């Protein structure tokens, strides 16, 4: 059994357990139209030195993202917690950190050890003209918003890809 099959089976087992042990008033489905969670992030700029031709893969340094979150709970529920996850980095906000249904800005640093090498062909080599290159979907962020009151709760999920912009630093 390969690594992906193992992860998929673990996910299915966890989903089954959650469905059987959670109280009936907890909703795991996507929220209705009265609720929303939107996640935006700018692409950090990474300066790299000129490289020799033929080196297609590069390791990125730690990346600093700033996530702008827009939250909206259903009318009868209030925001209780927000969770963000990128690679193996997680950040949680408690009810005291969430200001109603207003925008929230959350900084997060992703260590270099959690970022796989990226393929970059012909960028920032001797005599190349390109000065910047945007690499889409280097990572992704998963977010969840818990909306609740004394009687019921609802989870709202969002996910988006995270880009990186490379900038060539010439001598």
Buried (B, 14 or more C-beta within 10 A) or exposed (E): EEEEEEEEEEEEEEEEEEEEEEEEEBBEEEBEEEBBBEBEBEBBEBEBEBBEEEEEEBEBEEBEBEBEBBBBBBEEBBBBBBBBBBBEBEBEBEEEEBEEBEEBEBEBEBEEEEBEEBEBEEBBBEEBEEEEBEBEEBBEBBBBBBBBEEEBBBBBBBEBEBBBBBEBEEE
